[in-house]
């Protein structure tokens, strides 16, 4: 999986929304397969335009790894970005991340609908609950 720095490099090369849209779809394709048996109600995030599932596992070094899926390509690409940002960090580090500021730096949030932004906020809330 990519790093946060690689995300900045990838998106800095995208000069318009169509290019960023294509990059989101490419990131969606890079998410590891999410098993159907994990697509259960307790892993589902409500309040998103498309169905979204997210799980996390605490590692021995007290960091978390996240895994997720969505039925929508754009939402799945956004989910991939959020996972890249949060993966391999401790609960305290995750709580300190300003995910929306990072998405804004990547020039993603300006083109998203209000309902999609609200869905992203729901995903961020779930990520920040890791370790609670």
N, C-alpha and C positions, 0 to 999 in steps of 0.2 A: 504494500500500500504506500501511497505517496506521503510526503511530509508537508507540513504547513508551509514551509519555505518553497517547496516545489509548486504548491497551489498558487502562491503569489507570482512565481515565475510563469506558470502556465497562463494565468488570467491577465497578466500584464501584457501578454502578446496578443490578446483578443481586443480588437479595436471597436467592436460594436456588439449590440445585444445578440444578433444572430450568431456571431462567433462564440460568445459566452454560452449561449443556448446549446450550441453543438458541443462545447467543452463539458457542460453539465451532463449531456447524454453520454459522452465518452466516459465520464467518471462513474455514471450509473452502471455502465457495463463492467467496470472494474471491481465493483463490490463483490465480495465472495458470495457464493450461493447461500441463500438463507433457507434452511430446511423447512418443509411444510409443517413438520411436527412442532415447530416453534411459532407458527402462525396461529397463536391462541390468544384469547381475549386479554389475558394478563400482560401480554407483550405488545398489544395493540395500543397505538396512541390515538386518542380521539380528538377531533377538532381540526383534522386535516382534510383537504379536498379529496385526497386518495387515501386508501387504507395504508397505514404505516405500522411496521412492527420494529421493535428495538429490544435487544437484550444486552446485558453486560456481564462480564466475569471479572472478579477481583483476582489479580495475579499475586504470586508469592511476594513480590516487591511492593505490594500495596497500590499498584497502578491498576487501571481498568482497561479492558479491551471491549469494544462495542461491536455489535453485529446487527445489521438491519436490512429491511427490504421495504419497498413500496410498489404499488401497482402502477403508479405514474412515473414516466421517465424523468421528468424535470424534478419532481419531488425526490425520486431516488437519487438523482445527481446531487441535490441539496443535502440529502441525508448523508451521502458519501463524504461531502465536504465537512459536515459537522462531526462525523466519525473520525475523519483524518485529524481534525483539530483536537478532539478529546482523547483519542487513543493513547495509551501508555502514559497517562498522567494520573496523579493521585486525586482523591476526592477534593482536597483543598485546592490543588491546581485547577481542577475543572471548575470549581465554584468561582474562581477568580477570572475566568475567561469571559471576555465580552464578545460572544459569538456574533451578535448583530453588527458590531463595529468591524469585525473581520470580514463579514459578508459584504459590508459597505465598501471596505477597502478593495475587495475583489470586484467591485462594481456590479454586484448581483442584485441587491435589494431594490434598487431604483426601478427596475422593470417588473417587479413582481406585484401581483394583485394583493389587495388587502387580505383576502381570505387565505392566500398562500403564505403571506407573512405571518398571519395568526397561527397557521399550521406549523411554521418553522419555530415559532415561539413555544408551541406545545412540545415539539421535539427537544428543544433546548432545555425546557423545564425537566423533562424526563432524564436527559443526560445529566443534568446538575443534581438529580436525586441519587445518583450513584454514590454509594458509600454512606448514605443516611440510614 
